[in-house]
Amino acid sequence: MNILVINAGSSSLKYQLIDMKTETAIAKGNCERIGIEGGDFADHTEAFESVVKSLPVGVEIHAVGHRVVHGGEVFSKTVKITEEVIAKIEELKAFAPLHNPANAVAIRACSKVIPATVPQAGVFDTAFHQTIPDFAFTYGLPYECYEKHGIRKYGFHGSSHRFVSAYLAENTGRKLSSLKIVSCHLGNGSSVTAICNGKSIDTTMGFTPLDGVLMGTRCGALDPSVVTYLQKQLNMTADEMDSYMNKQSGLLGIGGFSDNREIMAAAYKGDKRAILATAMLRYQIKKYIGAYAAAMGGIDAVIFTGGIGENAWDIRSDACLDMEFLGIDFDETKNALPETRATFSKISKEGSKVEVWIVPTNEELMIAKETQMLLGL
């Protein structure tokens, strides 16, 4: 059983063809500069044709799983792709203007290239968080903002949080339905999620992926009045302010670099702003771990995943510093070992009431599994 997983952007198309028997990638790649003057592909259809031609000779595609960023409240689970589903994805473009239109375009392009007999599924980033209760997803605005405009917390990185929590349970011989987990997906985009008995009950990203902890170029949570104040002070339009918070802020805005590795290198050299940026990130992660422990009435495990979570031993260390009161007996030696980097590893001491784990994420495999389960293949 081979499932093609597609993650499409407005000018890119990442793909993996996964053999579900071995859960390994047969082929993977990225088509870039789609539809851009001088680029390699005129449109997503041409890119898909290139993908199919690049696959090993004789290898079949039995199904296609598409990553779709925003499902709103319409999609609470993985669904089979139909014309009606594509139309709904397009209708939700106001929630994710950079992603949903591209997702819909890619699905249509795929349908032109892949035989109609090959089933396709849509897997939504927001679906995993549809179990968040209303008192946690509702904002303190007039209720009509939610009723008429859909303003609420949606959450993102759902496939990653679902994958790592299930992987931890499966590989430690425990039932996910009885665990309280704080999952920290840390990368250029970061989110922390409270997973109680296998369900998301709160997460740091909100209406958009801008909310929550400090990120590569995103500011994370801030007083909403800052937005209106800065718009007036800097004479910005709404679109300019949106770009300012999403693309010019975060680690980049504070420390001068969007990549955590560059921030850390500068911090080690004594750069004060870089030191401040990384201190902010570590503090915020730690704060949310404590907050979600309170929300769930305790925790059994903390997971670190994503590019930063899997590789930055010092950030993990500081996020777990002085957390013995919570039940975390952190193992600094294991945490710093090179062999734990990006590998499934326990980095808390034996006997620690709360275990701390590194769990490498695999969103593509999660999308493939969701597709396989939906289609009954």
N, C-alpha and C positions, 0 to 999 in steps of 0.2 A: 504494500500500500504506500504510494508516494503522494504526498500533499505539497502543492506549491503555495508558499506563504508570500504574500505581497504586502509591502509597506510603501505606499506611494505618497510623494509630495507633489507640489505644483510643478516642479522641474526635475524630479528624481523618481526612481523606482527601484527600491531594494527588494531582493527576492532570495528565497531559499527553497530548494526542493528537498523535502525531508522524507527519508525512508522510515515509516512508522514502526517497522519491525525492530530496527536497531536504534531508532530515535536519533539518527545522525543525518547531517546534511550531505546529499549527493552532489549538489551544486549550489553555489550562491554567488551573488554579485550585486552590482549597483549601476543602473543606467542613470547618468547625470546630464545636466544641461539640456533637458527635454524642452522643445519648443522655444529655445533661446537662439537668437541669431548667431550663426557660426557654431552651434552645438552639433552633437552627433545624431540627434533624433528630432524629426519634425514634430512628432506628437507621441502620446502614450501608446497608441496603436503600433507605431513603428518600433517603439521600445520593447513592447511585448513580443513582437515578431522576432526581434533580436534575442530576447531571452529564450524563446522556444528553440531557436536555431543553435543557441550555445549549449543546450542541455546534451548530456551524453547520448550517443546514438542508441536507439532502441529502448530508452527509458521512458516509461509512460507517466502521464499526469492523471491521477485518479480523482483528484478534487483540488479546489483552490480555496484558500482561506485569506480573506482580506482584513488587514488591520484598518479599522475606522475609528477616528479620534473621538468624535462626539455623537452619542446616541440620545442625548437629552433624557427625557422621561419616556420616550417612545420605545426605546430598546433596552430592556433589562437583562437580556441574554443574547447569546449568539443566534443568528437567524439565517435561513437559507435566502440567498440572493434572488429577488424577483424584481420586476420593473417597479412595483409599488414600493419595495424597500429602497431602491435607488432613489426614487422620487422623494421619499422621506428623508434620506441622508442629505439630499440637496436642500430640502426645506429647512434643515437644521444648520445651514451654512452661517447664519447670523451668530451662532454660538462659537463656531470655529471657522472663520472666514478663510484662513490660510490652509486648512486641512480638509474639511468636509467636501468642498467642491473638487479638490484634487482626488480624494478618495472615490467620489462618484465617477469622475472622468476615467480613472484607472479601471474601475469595475466594468464600465461600458467598453473600454478598449480591450480588456481581457476577453469579454464576451465575443468580440469580433474575431479574435485570434484562436481562442481555445474552443474546441468542439462543444456544441450545445449539450451533448450527452455528459459532459464533465460538470458535476455539481459545484456550486460556489457558495461560500458562507461569509457573512460579515461578522467580525469579532470586534466589539466596541470597548475602547479604553475605559469608558464611563460605566459600563454595565456592572462590574464587580462592586461598585460603590452604591448601587441602587438599594442596598440593604441598610444604608445609613438612615437612622430614624429622623422624623421631621424636626424634632427639637434640636438636632445637630446640623441639619442641612438648611434650615430656614434662617435668613438674615433678618436683622431688626429694622427692616423697611416696612412701609405700609403693605399689608398682606396682598393687595392687588398687584404689587410688583411680581409676586410669585404666580398668582392666579392668571394674570393677563400677559406677562412677559417672560415667565419661566425663570425668574431670578432666584437662584438657590445654589448651594454647593453641589457640584457634580463629581469632582475628584477625577484623577487621571492615573496613569501607570497601572491600571487595573490588571492587565495581563501579567505584569511583573510581580505585583504583590500577591496575586493568586498563585502564581507558579512557585515562588520561593516558600510561601507558607505551606503549600501542599507538599513540596519537596522535603521540607524539614520534618513534617509529620511522618511521611512515608519512610524516610531514611533513618528515623530514630525510633521506629516501632510504636508510634503513638497515634491516637486518633485526632485528626484536625478538629473534629467537633467538640473536643474537650480542652482545647488549648487557647490561651490568651497570649497573642503575639503582637509586638510592635515591630513593624517592617519598615526599615529605612532604605529607600531607594535613592541613592545619592549619585548624581552625575552632573552633566551640564544643566539638566533639569532635575529637580529633587522633590521627593514627597515622602512623608512619614504617615503610616496608616496603622490604625488600631484594628486588629483582626481578632474578633471574639467568637470562638466556636466555629471558625471557618468563614465568618462573615465580616465584611467591613462595617464598622460602626462609626468611624470618623476618619478623616484624612486631612492633610494640610492644604493641598491644592483645592481651589474652590470653584467659583463660577467659570474661571479659566485657569490655566496652569500658572498664572502669575502669583497666586497666593501661596503663603506658607513660608518655608525657610529660604534664606539667601541662596541664589543660584548663580550660574555662570554669567548671565547677562540680565537676569530678572531680579527685581528688587525684593520679592517676597512680600509678606504682610506689612502694611503700614496704615497709619491713620488716614482714612479717606479724605479728610480735609486738606491733607498735603497735596492731593491731586488738584483740587480747585484753586488752592493758594498758588501753586507753582504755575498753573496755566495762566493765571493773571499776572504773576511776577515776570514770567518769561515770555508772555504773549504767545502762548502755544495754542494750536488747534487741538481738538480731541484726538485726532490721528497722530499728531506730533507727540502728545503726551503719552499715548499708548506705546509708541515706539521708544520713547525715553525710558519708560519703566520696563519694557520687555527686552530691549536690545542694547541699552546704554548703562544699565544699572548693575546690581548684584556684585559679584567678585570683580568684574570689569570696572564698574563705576567707583568702587571703594579702593581696590588694590591695583588697578591698572591692567589686570589680566583676567580673561574669562576662564582659562584653563587652571584647574587647581594645582597642577604640577608646577606651573610657572609662578603661581601665587606662593606656593611653598618655597620654591627656590629663592624668590625675592625676600620672603620672610626670614629664611635662614641667614640671609646676608644683612639682616637688620632693617629692612624697609618697613617703616612704621605703618604705612597704610596697608601693606600686604599682611602684616602681623594683625592689624585690626580686622581685616576682611576674614581671615581664617578663624580668628577668635569669635567673631560674630556667628559664623556658620556652626562652629562646634557648640557654642552656647545654645543656639536655637534648636539643634538636634537634641541635645540633652534635655532642654525644657519640654520638648514635645514627648520624649520618652516618659518623663515624669507625669505629664498631663494625661497621657493615654493610659498609664498605669492606674491613675485615679479614675478615669472614665470606665475602665473595665473591672475595677475592684481588685487590682493586682495583675501581674504578668508572669508568664512561664518562660518566655524567651524573647530576646531582641535579635532581629536579623539585620545584617548589613549587606547590601547588594548594590549593583550598579557600578559604573567605572570608578567612582570615588569610594563607595562603600566597600568594594571588594579589594581595593589596592592601597588606600591611604590608612596605614596602620596608626598614624599619629592622630588622625581625626577620630577614628574608632576609640582610641585610648582616652582622649579628652572627653568624648561624649559619655564614656562610662566611668569617668573619674569621680570618686567620692559618692558612689551610688550604692554603697553597702547597705544603707538604710532601706533601700528598695529590694535588697536581696541579691544584688549583683556582686559576685566575688570575681573580679576581672583578672585574667591571667596575662600580665604585660609581656611575659617571655614568649608565650605561644603567639600572641597577637603580632609581635614584631618579627617572627620567623619568616624568612623569604618563602618557605614552602607553603605557608598558609595563604599567600597572595593569590586571590582569585580562585581559591579552591574551597570545597566544602569542608569547613573546619570549625571546631568548637574552640572559642577563645575565652571562655570562662573557666575557672578552676573546678576540679572535681568536687562535687558536693555543693556547688553554688545553687542557691534556691532558684535564682533566675539564670538561665543559660544564655550565653551570647554566641551567636553563630555568624560566620561568613557563608552566604549561600549565593553562588553565581547565578544570575538570572538567565533565563532563556525564553524571552517573550515569543520568539518565532515558534518554538516547540509548543508553548502553551496555546498559541493560535491554531497550530496544526491539531493538537489534541481536542480543542474545542470544536474544530471543524469535523474531525472524525466522530466525536460523540454525537454531534447534531445529526450528521448524515447517516449514522449507524453503519459506518464502513468497517 
